[in-house]
């Protein structure tokens, strides 16, 4: 992806926020790939003002750069009950001359809409919350990968049997994002075919393909949670799937699940960026620490070997939680009402060793009766908005 030159100018002056990091990673290159948070945009960019009909807000998505624009596909939860009625939408942003943040966010269109019923029957009852873009250089087209769940109202684990759908743009190039349609190309990953023993009730809950390099094919993290066939509930975990091309077939790696972090036990929705130097950066929902405003970050030399010691926790909300020298004060005033981060939407390099990060966070609470009866005590009816943070690679000794 090309850099965003207009975005990279006029760096906001801010105190660097320290993060948890481990000194045990022995991978060559880790010392120069540790991240430092420079600033979090003081206002959210997709919120109840810009998207007033999205009842619970937005969560899982994926930001990519195309020329001087940013695009994201993102899940919108547009009606009660929580996590069920949903849609996948495309948004676009750009930065004007001299602007340090992409501030002009516009909703381009709805790509897919869920069935929205908790009848335990519709395989696309919920489309939340994972959506990702992949660029297919062979066909000159963008592709979307998104999850569809069966939704039930019998336990707090409402969404289950997740399947990953692939859709291909009808038009080529960037026009495929902004005009025309995406045609569904079927299910590419599901629990019923090749599922592993660690996968649980949730099925396959997310997938974001990333290119490994010339002649190396593609990889993607996928996740699962809930009770396994052996009756064990280990919580949210992730594994790798591999394919020679985006059209598949995708096969699960033998060494799954993958432990991405020395700090986080429960992980959701890793979003991977192939960096300009050929290494790989993943950001993910660090569920054990999101209440302290943190997300997870991991780094890999080749996109296949991920070591838990090559990881950090990043305080993007700035609520002062988590220790590790986290800065005092508020890095994200819009999210500091709850102090809780949620799901990162990926990293985009903007030059000069700097990166933009998109992430969702809770900005205010809603009355609890908007949840299903089966969700009581297991979920908060909170609103999520999406914001941006700027980071940079800061070499540190290991």
C-alpha positions as CSV (number, residue, x, y, z in Angstrom):
1,X,0.0,0.0,0.0
2,X,1.2,3.5,-0.7
3,X,1.7,6.0,2.1
4,X,-0.6,8.9,2.9
5,X,1.6,11.9,2.5
6,X,-1.0,14.4,3.6
7,X,-1.6,12.5,6.7
8,X,2.0,12.3,7.7
9,X,2.6,16.1,8.1
10,X,2.2,18.2,11.2
11,X,2.7,15.6,13.8
12,X,0.7,16.3,16.9
13,X,3.1,17.0,19.8
14,X,2.2,14.6,22.7
15,X,4.0,12.8,25.4
16,X,5.0,9.3,24.4
17,X,2.9,6.6,26.1
18,X,5.0,3.8,27.4
19,X,3.7,0.2,27.1
20,X,4.1,-3.2,28.4
21,X,6.9,-5.0,26.5
22,X,9.0,-8.0,27.1
23,X,12.8,-8.2,26.9
24,X,12.7,-11.9,26.2
25,X,12.1,-11.8,22.5
26,X,15.2,-13.1,20.7
27,X,14.0,-12.6,17.1
28,X,16.3,-10.4,15.0
29,X,14.6,-7.2,14.3
30,X,12.4,-7.0,17.4
31,X,14.4,-4.2,19.0
32,X,13.5,-1.9,16.0
33,X,9.9,-3.0,15.8
34,X,8.6,-2.0,19.2
35,X,5.8,0.5,19.1
36,X,5.3,3.8,20.9
37,X,2.0,5.6,21.1
38,X,2.5,9.3,20.0
39,X,-1.1,10.5,20.2
40,X,-4.7,9.4,20.0
41,X,-7.1,11.6,18.0
42,X,-9.1,13.6,20.5
43,X,-12.4,12.9,18.8
44,X,-13.8,9.7,17.4
45,X,-14.4,9.5,13.7
46,X,-17.3,7.1,13.4
47,X,-19.8,7.7,16.2
48,X,-23.4,8.3,17.1
49,X,-23.2,11.7,15.3
50,X,-21.8,10.5,12.0
51,X,-23.9,7.3,12.2
52,X,-27.0,8.1,14.2
53,X,-28.9,5.0,13.1
54,X,-26.3,2.5,14.3
55,X,-27.8,1.7,17.7
56,X,-24.9,0.1,19.5
57,X,-22.2,1.6,17.3
58,X,-19.3,-0.1,15.4
59,X,-16.8,-2.8,16.2
60,X,-14.7,-5.2,14.1
61,X,-13.3,-3.8,10.8
62,X,-10.2,-3.3,8.7
63,X,-8.5,-0.2,7.5
64,X,-6.4,-0.1,4.3
65,X,-4.7,2.7,2.3
66,X,-5.4,3.3,-1.4
67,X,-3.5,6.3,-2.7
68,X,-4.1,9.2,-0.4
69,X,-7.3,7.7,1.0
70,X,-8.2,5.4,3.8
71,X,-10.9,2.8,3.5
72,X,-12.5,0.6,6.1
73,X,-15.0,-2.1,6.1
74,X,-16.6,-2.2,9.5
75,X,-19.5,-3.9,11.4
76,X,-22.4,-1.7,12.5
77,X,-24.8,-3.0,15.1
78,X,-27.9,-1.1,14.1
79,X,-30.7,-2.4,16.3
80,X,-31.5,-4.4,19.4
81,X,-30.9,-7.1,20.5
82,X,-27.2,-6.6,21.2
83,X,-24.8,-8.3,18.6
84,X,-27.5,-9.6,16.3
85,X,-29.0,-7.1,13.8
86,X,-25.9,-5.9,11.9
87,X,-24.5,-4.8,8.6
88,X,-21.1,-4.5,6.9
89,X,-20.4,-1.0,5.6
90,X,-17.7,0.7,3.7
91,X,-16.3,4.1,4.9
92,X,-13.8,6.4,3.3
93,X,-11.5,9.1,4.7
94,X,-9.0,11.6,3.4
95,X,-6.8,14.3,4.8
96,X,-6.6,17.8,3.5
97,X,-3.3,19.6,3.0
98,X,-1.6,20.3,6.4
99,X,-4.0,18.0,8.3
100,X,-2.4,15.6,10.7
101,X,-5.4,13.3,10.9
102,X,-7.8,11.9,8.3
103,X,-10.9,13.8,9.4
104,X,-13.2,13.6,6.5
105,X,-14.9,10.3,7.1
106,X,-17.8,9.4,4.8
107,X,-20.0,6.4,4.7
108,X,-19.9,5.1,1.2
109,X,-22.5,2.3,1.3
110,X,-23.8,-0.8,2.9
111,X,-22.3,-4.0,1.6
112,X,-24.2,-6.7,3.5
113,X,-27.1,-6.9,6.0
114,X,-27.8,-9.6,8.5
115,X,-31.1,-11.5,9.0
116,X,-31.3,-10.2,12.5
117,X,-33.4,-13.0,14.1
118,X,-32.5,-15.1,17.1
119,X,-34.2,-18.3,15.8
120,X,-31.2,-20.5,15.7
121,X,-31.8,-21.1,12.0
122,X,-30.4,-18.3,9.8
123,X,-26.6,-18.8,9.1
124,X,-26.4,-15.0,8.5
125,X,-28.5,-13.9,11.4
126,X,-25.6,-11.8,12.7
127,X,-22.7,-10.4,10.6
128,X,-20.7,-9.2,13.6
129,X,-18.2,-8.4,14.3
130,X,-15.4,-9.2,11.8
131,X,-14.9,-7.8,8.3
132,X,-11.6,-7.5,6.4
133,X,-10.3,-6.4,3.0
134,X,-7.8,-8.1,0.8
135,X,-6.3,-6.9,-2.5
136,X,-6.0,-9.6,-5.1
137,X,-3.2,-8.4,-7.5
138,X,-4.0,-11.3,-9.9
139,X,-7.5,-10.2,-10.6
140,X,-7.0,-6.4,-9.8
141,X,-9.9,-6.6,-7.4
142,X,-10.6,-6.1,-3.7
143,X,-12.2,-8.9,-1.8
144,X,-14.1,-8.8,1.5
145,X,-14.0,-11.5,4.2
146,X,-16.7,-11.4,6.8
147,X,-18.3,-13.6,9.4
148,X,-21.9,-14.9,9.5
149,X,-23.4,-16.4,12.7
150,X,-26.4,-18.4,13.7
151,X,-28.0,-16.4,16.5
152,X,-30.0,-18.0,19.4
153,X,-31.6,-16.8,22.6
154,X,-31.0,-19.7,24.9
155,X,-27.7,-18.9,26.5
156,X,-25.4,-15.8,26.9
157,X,-23.4,-17.2,24.0
158,X,-25.8,-15.8,21.5
159,X,-23.8,-16.0,18.2
160,X,-22.4,-19.4,17.2
161,X,-21.5,-21.6,14.3
162,X,-19.6,-18.8,12.7
163,X,-18.7,-19.2,9.0
164,X,-16.3,-17.0,7.0
165,X,-17.8,-15.6,3.7
166,X,-15.7,-14.3,0.8
167,X,-17.0,-11.7,-1.6
168,X,-15.3,-10.2,-4.7
169,X,-15.7,-6.7,-6.2
170,X,-17.4,-6.6,-9.6
171,X,-15.3,-3.6,-10.6
172,X,-11.5,-3.5,-10.7
173,X,-9.1,-1.3,-8.7
174,X,-10.4,1.3,-6.2
175,X,-13.6,1.6,-8.2
176,X,-14.4,-1.8,-6.8
177,X,-14.7,-0.2,-3.4
178,X,-16.6,2.9,-4.3
179,X,-18.9,1.6,-7.0
180,X,-20.6,-1.5,-8.2
181,X,-21.3,-4.6,-6.1
182,X,-19.5,-7.3,-4.2
183,X,-20.5,-10.8,-5.3
184,X,-20.5,-13.5,-2.7
185,X,-18.1,-16.3,-3.6
186,X,-19.2,-18.8,-0.9
187,X,-17.9,-19.9,2.5
188,X,-14.2,-20.3,2.8
189,X,-13.8,-21.4,6.5
190,X,-16.3,-23.1,8.8
191,X,-16.2,-25.4,11.8
192,X,-17.8,-28.3,10.1
193,X,-14.9,-28.7,7.6
194,X,-11.5,-29.4,9.1
195,X,-12.3,-27.9,12.6
196,X,-9.7,-28.5,15.3
197,X,-10.2,-29.7,18.8
198,X,-9.6,-26.3,20.4
199,X,-12.4,-24.6,18.4
200,X,-15.7,-24.1,20.3
201,X,-19.3,-23.1,20.0
202,X,-18.6,-19.8,18.3
203,X,-17.3,-21.6,15.2
204,X,-14.9,-19.5,13.1
205,X,-15.4,-15.9,14.2
206,X,-12.9,-13.8,12.1
207,X,-10.5,-14.0,9.2
208,X,-8.2,-11.4,7.6
209,X,-6.0,-12.7,4.8
210,X,-2.5,-11.2,4.4
211,X,0.1,-11.8,1.7
212,X,3.3,-13.6,2.7
213,X,5.4,-12.6,-0.3
214,X,6.2,-13.8,-3.8
215,X,5.8,-17.5,-4.1
216,X,4.8,-17.9,-0.4
217,X,1.0,-17.6,-0.7
218,X,-1.4,-16.2,1.9
219,X,-2.1,-16.6,5.6
220,X,-4.8,-15.4,8.0
221,X,-5.6,-15.6,11.7
222,X,-9.0,-17.0,12.6
223,X,-10.6,-17.2,16.0
224,X,-13.0,-19.3,18.0
225,X,-14.4,-19.5,21.6
226,X,-16.9,-21.4,23.7
227,X,-17.3,-25.0,24.7
228,X,-15.1,-27.3,22.6
229,X,-16.2,-30.9,21.5
230,X,-14.3,-32.1,24.6
231,X,-16.4,-29.9,26.9
232,X,-13.7,-27.4,27.7
233,X,-14.2,-23.7,27.5
234,X,-10.7,-22.1,27.1
235,X,-12.0,-18.7,26.1
236,X,-11.1,-16.8,22.9
237,X,-8.1,-18.2,21.0
238,X,-6.7,-17.8,17.5
239,X,-5.0,-20.0,14.9
240,X,-3.5,-19.7,11.4
241,X,-4.9,-20.8,8.1
242,X,-2.9,-21.0,4.9
243,X,-3.6,-20.9,1.2
244,X,-1.6,-20.6,-2.1
245,X,-4.1,-18.0,-3.4
246,X,-7.0,-16.0,-2.1
247,X,-9.4,-18.3,-3.9
248,X,-8.2,-21.1,-1.5
249,X,-8.6,-23.8,-0.4
250,X,-7.7,-22.6,3.1
251,X,-6.1,-25.2,5.4
252,X,-5.6,-24.9,9.1
253,X,-2.0,-25.0,10.4
254,X,-1.0,-28.0,12.5
255,X,0.4,-26.0,15.4
256,X,-2.8,-24.1,16.3
257,X,-3.8,-22.4,18.5
258,X,-1.2,-19.6,18.3
259,X,-0.2,-17.7,21.4
260,X,0.4,-14.2,20.2
261,X,1.1,-12.5,23.5
262,X,3.0,-12.9,26.7
263,X,0.5,-10.6,28.4
264,X,-2.9,-11.8,27.1
265,X,-4.7,-15.1,27.6
266,X,-7.8,-14.3,25.6
267,X,-7.3,-12.9,22.1
268,X,-9.8,-11.9,19.3
269,X,-9.5,-10.7,15.7
270,X,-5.8,-10.2,15.0
271,X,-5.4,-7.8,12.0
272,X,-2.0,-8.2,10.3
273,X,-0.1,-5.6,8.2
274,X,2.8,-6.6,6.0
275,X,5.3,-3.8,6.6
276,X,7.5,-2.1,4.1
277,X,10.5,-4.0,5.3
278,X,8.8,-7.3,4.7
279,X,8.1,-8.2,8.3
280,X,4.6,-8.4,9.8
281,X,2.7,-6.5,12.6
282,X,-0.5,-7.7,14.2
283,X,-2.9,-5.8,16.4
284,X,-5.6,-7.6,18.3
285,X,-8.3,-7.3,20.9
286,X,-6.5,-7.9,24.2
287,X,-9.6,-9.0,26.0
288,X,-8.0,-9.4,29.4
289,X,-6.8,-5.8,29.4
290,X,-9.4,-3.9,27.3
291,X,-11.0,-2.6,30.5
292,X,-7.7,-0.7,31.1
293,X,-7.8,0.9,27.6
294,X,-5.3,-1.4,26.0
295,X,-4.9,-3.4,22.8
296,X,-2.4,-6.0,21.9
297,X,0.5,-5.8,19.4
298,X,2.7,-8.7,18.1
299,X,5.5,-8.8,15.5
300,X,6.8,-11.5,13.2
301,X,9.7,-11.7,10.8
302,X,7.9,-13.9,8.3
303,X,4.2,-13.9,9.1
304,X,4.2,-17.5,10.1
305,X,6.4,-17.7,13.2
306,X,4.7,-15.7,16.0
307,X,6.3,-15.8,19.4
308,X,4.5,-14.5,22.5
309,X,7.6,-12.7,23.8
310,X,7.6,-10.5,20.6
311,X,4.6,-8.6,21.8
312,X,3.4,-5.4,23.7
313,X,0.3,-3.9,25.3
314,X,-0.5,-0.4,24.1
315,X,-2.7,2.0,26.1
316,X,-4.7,3.7,23.4
317,X,-7.4,5.2,25.6
318,X,-5.0,6.8,28.1
319,X,-7.0,6.1,31.3
320,X,-3.7,5.5,33.2
321,X,-4.4,1.8,33.7
322,X,-2.1,-1.1,33.3
323,X,1.1,0.3,34.8
324,X,4.2,-0.1,32.8
325,X,4.8,3.6,32.8
326,X,1.5,4.4,31.0
327,X,1.0,8.2,30.8
328,X,-1.4,10.0,33.1
329,X,-4.3,12.0,31.7
330,X,-6.5,11.2,28.8
331,X,-5.1,10.2,25.4
332,X,-8.6,9.7,24.0
333,X,-11.2,11.9,25.8
334,X,-14.0,10.5,23.8
335,X,-13.5,7.0,25.2
336,X,-12.3,8.0,28.7
337,X,-15.9,8.0,30.1
338,X,-15.6,4.2,30.3
339,X,-11.8,3.8,30.0
340,X,-12.3,0.7,27.9
341,X,-10.8,-0.2,24.5
342,X,-12.3,-2.8,22.2
343,X,-11.2,-4.0,18.8
344,X,-8.3,-2.7,16.6
345,X,-8.9,-2.3,12.9
346,X,-5.4,-2.6,11.7
347,X,-2.2,-0.6,11.1
348,X,-1.4,1.6,8.1
349,X,2.2,2.8,7.5
350,X,2.4,6.5,6.7
351,X,6.2,6.9,6.3
352,X,9.0,8.0,8.6
353,X,8.5,5.0,10.8
354,X,5.0,6.1,11.8
355,X,1.7,4.2,11.6
356,X,-2.0,4.9,11.9
357,X,-4.1,2.6,14.0
358,X,-7.9,2.4,13.9
359,X,-9.7,1.0,16.9
360,X,-13.1,0.9,18.5
361,X,-13.8,1.8,22.1
362,X,-16.8,2.2,24.4
363,X,-17.8,5.8,24.7
364,X,-21.0,5.6,26.7
365,X,-23.5,3.1,28.2
366,X,-27.0,2.4,27.0
367,X,-29.9,1.2,29.2
368,X,-29.4,-2.6,29.9
369,X,-32.9,-3.6,28.6
370,X,-31.6,-3.4,25.0
371,X,-29.9,-6.8,25.5
372,X,-31.6,-10.2,25.3
373,X,-32.8,-11.8,28.5
374,X,-30.2,-14.5,28.0
375,X,-27.4,-11.9,27.9
376,X,-28.1,-10.4,31.3
377,X,-25.0,-10.4,33.4
378,X,-22.9,-11.5,30.5
379,X,-22.9,-8.3,28.4
380,X,-23.1,-4.6,28.8
381,X,-25.3,-2.6,26.4
382,X,-22.7,-0.1,25.6
383,X,-22.1,2.1,22.5
384,X,-18.8,1.8,20.6
385,X,-17.2,4.4,18.3
386,X,-14.1,4.2,16.1
387,X,-11.1,6.4,16.6
388,X,-7.5,6.7,15.4
389,X,-4.1,6.7,17.0
390,X,-0.7,7.5,15.7
391,X,2.3,5.3,16.6
392,X,5.9,5.0,15.7
393,X,8.6,2.3,15.8
394,X,11.0,3.2,18.6
395,X,14.2,1.1,18.8
396,X,14.8,-0.2,22.3
397,X,17.4,-2.6,23.6
398,X,16.4,-6.2,24.2
